[in-house]
Amino acid sequence: MRRIFIFREGNMMGAMVGPDLVRGVGGFGPSIKDALYALAAEFQEHGYRLTPPAVVEVAGTTVAAYGYSPLGILNRLAEAIAGYREEDFPPLNWQEIGWEPPV
């Protein structure tokens, strides 16, 4: 299981896997869905693996997505959380995120 962290960076939304953007992978876009699509494109471009499920904490619950490829998993996750707003995602907890394994 890999956690996807959703956050705002300036005027863009971000989606990140891993402990930080140096040892992990991130995607950015004007919406949460776009950020996840950009993250999926990074996985596809660099051939990174993603062990399903990928999960996101949103509105106090965990949303998970399964699939056969990182692109499929992240695209399904983007569709599953499409109706949520930025306010529905918890603030980043860097201490917790720092324990995530590198990609």
Contacts in CASP RR format, 6 or more apart in sequence:
PFRMAT RR
TARGET T0000
AUTHOR 0000-0000-0000
METHOD contacts of the structure
MODEL  1
MRRIFIFREGNMMGAMVGPDLVRGVGGFGPSIKDALYALAAEFQEHGYRL
TPPAVVEVAGTTVAAYGYSPLGILNRLAEAIAGYREEDFPPLNWQEIGWE
PPV
1 51 0 8 1.000
1 52 0 8 1.000
1 53 0 8 1.000
1 54 0 8 1.000
1 55 0 8 1.000
1 64 0 8 1.000
2 17 0 8 1.000
2 18 0 8 1.000
2 50 0 8 1.000
2 51 0 8 1.000
2 54 0 8 1.000
2 55 0 8 1.000
3 17 0 8 1.000
3 18 0 8 1.000
3 54 0 8 1.000
3 55 0 8 1.000
3 56 0 8 1.000
3 57 0 8 1.000
3 100 0 8 1.000
4 15 0 8 1.000
4 16 0 8 1.000
4 17 0 8 1.000
4 36 0 8 1.000
4 39 0 8 1.000
4 54 0 8 1.000
4 55 0 8 1.000
4 56 0 8 1.000
4 74 0 8 1.000
4 77 0 8 1.000
5 15 0 8 1.000
5 16 0 8 1.000
5 17 0 8 1.000
5 18 0 8 1.000
5 56 0 8 1.000
5 92 0 8 1.000
5 97 0 8 1.000
6 13 0 8 1.000
6 14 0 8 1.000
6 15 0 8 1.000
6 32 0 8 1.000
6 35 0 8 1.000
6 56 0 8 1.000
6 58 0 8 1.000
6 86 0 8 1.000
6 89 0 8 1.000
7 13 0 8 1.000
7 14 0 8 1.000
7 16 0 8 1.000
7 89 0 8 1.000
7 92 0 8 1.000
8 14 0 8 1.000
8 86 0 8 1.000
9 28 0 8 1.000
11 30 0 8 1.000
12 28 0 8 1.000
12 29 0 8 1.000
12 30 0 8 1.000
12 35 0 8 1.000
13 28 0 8 1.000
13 29 0 8 1.000
13 30 0 8 1.000
13 31 0 8 1.000
13 32 0 8 1.000
13 34 0 8 1.000
13 35 0 8 1.000
13 86 0 8 1.000
14 26 0 8 1.000
14 27 0 8 1.000
14 28 0 8 1.000
14 29 0 8 1.000
14 32 0 8 1.000
14 35 0 8 1.000
14 39 0 8 1.000
15 26 0 8 1.000
15 27 0 8 1.000
15 28 0 8 1.000
15 32 0 8 1.000
15 35 0 8 1.000
15 36 0 8 1.000
15 38 0 8 1.000
15 39 0 8 1.000
16 24 0 8 1.000
16 25 0 8 1.000
16 26 0 8 1.000
16 27 0 8 1.000
16 39 0 8 1.000
16 97 0 8 1.000
17 24 0 8 1.000
17 25 0 8 1.000
17 26 0 8 1.000
17 39 0 8 1.000
17 50 0 8 1.000
17 54 0 8 1.000
17 100 0 8 1.000
17 103 0 8 1.000
18 24 0 8 1.000
18 25 0 8 1.000
18 97 0 8 1.000
18 98 0 8 1.000
18 100 0 8 1.000
18 101 0 8 1.000
18 102 0 8 1.000
18 103 0 8 1.000
19 97 0 8 1.000
19 98 0 8 1.000
19 99 0 8 1.000
19 100 0 8 1.000
19 101 0 8 1.000
19 102 0 8 1.000
20 97 0 8 1.000
20 98 0 8 1.000
23 102 0 8 1.000
23 103 0 8 1.000
24 102 0 8 1.000
24 103 0 8 1.000
25 39 0 8 1.000
25 42 0 8 1.000
25 43 0 8 1.000
25 46 0 8 1.000
25 48 0 8 1.000
25 103 0 8 1.000
26 38 0 8 1.000
26 39 0 8 1.000
26 42 0 8 1.000
27 35 0 8 1.000
27 36 0 8 1.000
27 38 0 8 1.000
27 39 0 8 1.000
27 41 0 8 1.000
27 42 0 8 1.000
28 34 0 8 1.000
28 35 0 8 1.000
28 38 0 8 1.000
29 35 0 8 1.000
29 38 0 8 1.000
32 78 0 8 1.000
32 81 0 8 1.000
32 82 0 8 1.000
32 84 0 8 1.000
32 86 0 8 1.000
32 89 0 8 1.000
33 78 0 8 1.000
33 79 0 8 1.000
33 81 0 8 1.000
33 82 0 8 1.000
36 74 0 8 1.000
36 75 0 8 1.000
36 77 0 8 1.000
36 78 0 8 1.000
36 81 0 8 1.000
37 74 0 8 1.000
37 75 0 8 1.000
37 78 0 8 1.000
39 74 0 8 1.000
40 70 0 8 1.000
40 71 0 8 1.000
40 72 0 8 1.000
40 73 0 8 1.000
40 74 0 8 1.000
40 75 0 8 1.000
40 78 0 8 1.000
41 71 0 8 1.000
42 48 0 8 1.000
43 50 0 8 1.000
43 70 0 8 1.000
43 71 0 8 1.000
43 74 0 8 1.000
44 69 0 8 1.000
44 70 0 8 1.000
44 71 0 8 1.000
47 70 0 8 1.000
48 70 0 8 1.000
48 103 0 8 1.000
49 70 0 8 1.000
50 69 0 8 1.000
50 70 0 8 1.000
50 73 0 8 1.000
50 74 0 8 1.000
52 65 0 8 1.000
52 66 0 8 1.000
52 67 0 8 1.000
52 73 0 8 1.000
53 64 0 8 1.000
53 65 0 8 1.000
53 66 0 8 1.000
53 73 0 8 1.000
54 64 0 8 1.000
54 65 0 8 1.000
54 73 0 8 1.000
54 74 0 8 1.000
54 77 0 8 1.000
55 62 0 8 1.000
55 63 0 8 1.000
55 64 0 8 1.000
55 65 0 8 1.000
56 62 0 8 1.000
56 63 0 8 1.000
56 77 0 8 1.000
56 81 0 8 1.000
56 89 0 8 1.000
57 63 0 8 1.000
57 89 0 8 1.000
57 90 0 8 1.000
58 81 0 8 1.000
58 84 0 8 1.000
58 88 0 8 1.000
58 89 0 8 1.000
59 84 0 8 1.000
59 88 0 8 1.000
60 90 0 8 1.000
63 77 0 8 1.000
63 80 0 8 1.000
63 81 0 8 1.000
64 77 0 8 1.000
65 72 0 8 1.000
65 73 0 8 1.000
65 74 0 8 1.000
65 76 0 8 1.000
65 77 0 8 1.000
65 80 0 8 1.000
66 73 0 8 1.000
66 76 0 8 1.000
67 73 0 8 1.000
67 76 0 8 1.000
END
